[in-house]
């Protein structure tokens, strides 16, 4: 069988990395989005990098055929350790509440098999699982942030080749801002024009905004600013996670 000019065994493949912490109650919609890409051969491997869960997430990993890797807690560190076990040429980092829009797999299949993209990274357009006007306004703000500052956050996913990931140095073990820190190193290494916004959307949970969108945005902006001003992420994390 030939797809896009490449036989199935010649096409590049993905390792999906998901950091977990008591994720059993929210991860199934994410896994459902991956089924077709697994059966179609695009996804070679799914890794749960678990930060010490006390729920049944390990049983879920066993049930769906994902690799379960135990790590210390901390999303950056979980990603960092999880990559050690990755087997595919390309890596896709997702959060455990990510829902990928239909057609995402076709777009990524084209992207990773185009040699012109070998030294590029990509991320998804942002959307919430909330249809209110406030949610749509926030997502548009995310779009503007990405267009103006080339600064996607971790809840938009990150697609990068294993080779380029290793060359840049991968995720740090920061307890907070690990996504911002890595994106800044990516831009410094390959240039912001090579950080690509995909057409497909990644729908993420609005639960963390239940106290109000404006309040959460201002809070995130405050922590981003103190990080940019040089405050130790370990100190920031102490108040962020309270």
Residue pairs with C-beta under 8 A, 6 or more apart in sequence:
1 7
1 8
3 11
3 109
4 11
4 109
4 110
4 113
6 113
8 41
11 41
11 42
11 109
11 113
12 88
12 89
12 90
12 112
12 113
13 41
13 42
13 43
13 44
13 88
13 89
13 90
14 37
14 42
14 43
14 44
14 45
14 88
14 90
14 91
14 92
14 108
14 112
15 43
15 44
15 45
15 46
15 47
15 86
15 87
15 88
15 90
15 91
15 92
15 162
16 34
16 43
16 45
16 46
16 47
16 92
16 94
17 47
17 49
17 79
17 82
17 83
17 86
17 91
17 92
17 93
17 94
18 27
18 30
18 46
18 47
18 48
18 49
18 94
18 95
18 96
19 49
19 50
19 51
19 75
19 78
19 79
19 82
19 95
19 96
20 27
20 48
20 49
20 50
20 51
20 53
20 57
20 78
20 96
21 50
21 51
21 52
21 53
21 73
21 96
22 53
22 54
22 55
22 57
23 48
23 53
23 55
23 57
23 96
24 53
24 55
24 56
24 57
24 60
25 55
26 96
26 97
26 205
27 57
27 60
27 96
27 97
28 60
29 97
29 99
30 94
30 96
30 97
30 98
30 99
30 100
31 46
31 60
31 64
33 98
33 99
33 100
33 104
34 43
34 46
34 100
36 105
37 43
37 104
37 105
37 108
38 46
40 105
42 105
42 108
42 109
43 88
44 87
44 88
45 67
45 86
45 87
45 88
46 64
46 65
46 66
46 67
47 66
47 67
47 69
47 82
47 85
47 86
48 57
48 58
48 60
48 61
48 66
48 67
48 68
48 69
49 69
49 71
49 78
49 79
49 81
49 82
50 57
50 58
50 68
50 69
50 70
50 71
50 78
51 71
51 72
51 73
51 74
51 75
51 77
51 78
52 70
52 72
52 73
57 68
58 68
60 66
61 67
61 68
62 68
67 85
69 81
69 82
69 85
71 77
71 78
71 81
71 82
72 78
74 173
74 174
74 175
74 178
75 154
75 178
75 179
76 171
76 172
76 173
76 174
76 175
76 178
76 179
76 181
76 182
77 171
77 173
79 93
79 170
79 171
79 178
80 170
80 171
80 172
80 173
83 91
83 162
83 165
83 170
83 171
86 162
88 162
89 112
89 161
89 162
89 163
90 112
90 159
90 160
90 161
90 162
91 158
91 159
91 160
91 161
91 162
91 165
92 108
92 157
92 158
92 159
93 154
93 157
93 158
93 159
93 160
94 157
94 202
95 154
95 155
95 157
95 204
97 204
97 205
97 207
98 155
98 157
98 202
98 203
98 204
99 129
99 202
99 203
99 204
100 124
100 157
100 200
100 201
100 202
100 203
101 124
101 127
101 200
101 201
101 202
101 203
103 200
104 124
104 198
104 200
104 202
107 198
107 199
107 200
108 122
108 159
108 198
108 200
111 117
111 122
111 159
111 196
111 198
112 159
112 161
117 196
118 161
118 163
118 164
119 161
119 164
119 190
119 194
120 190
120 194
120 195
120 196
121 158
121 159
121 160
121 164
121 186
121 190
121 194
121 195
121 196
122 158
122 159
122 160
122 195
122 196
122 197
122 198
123 146
123 152
123 156
123 157
123 158
123 159
123 195
123 196
123 197
123 198
124 156
124 157
124 197
124 198
124 200
124 201
124 202
125 143
125 156
125 197
125 198
125 199
125 200
125 201
125 202
126 139
126 142
126 143
126 146
126 152
126 155
126 156
126 201
126 202
126 204
127 139
127 201
127 202
127 203
127 204
128 135
128 136
128 138
128 139
128 203
128 204
128 205
128 206
128 209
129 203
129 204
129 205
129 206
130 206
130 209
134 213
135 206
135 209
135 213
137 213
138 209
138 213
138 217
141 217
142 152
142 153
142 156
145 151
146 152
146 156
146 197
147 197
150 183
150 187
150 192
150 195
151 180
151 183
152 158
152 179
152 183
152 195
152 197
153 179
153 180
154 178
154 179
155 202
155 204
156 202
156 204
157 202
158 179
158 182
158 183
159 198
160 186
164 190
167 189
168 182
168 185
168 186
168 189
168 190
169 185
170 182
171 178
171 182
172 178
172 181
172 182
174 181
174 233
174 234
175 233
175 234
175 237
176 223
176 227
176 233
176 234
176 236
176 237
176 240
176 241
177 223
177 224
177 227
177 233
177 236
180 224
180 227
181 233
183 195
186 195
187 195
208 216
209 216
223 236
223 240
226 236
227 233
227 236
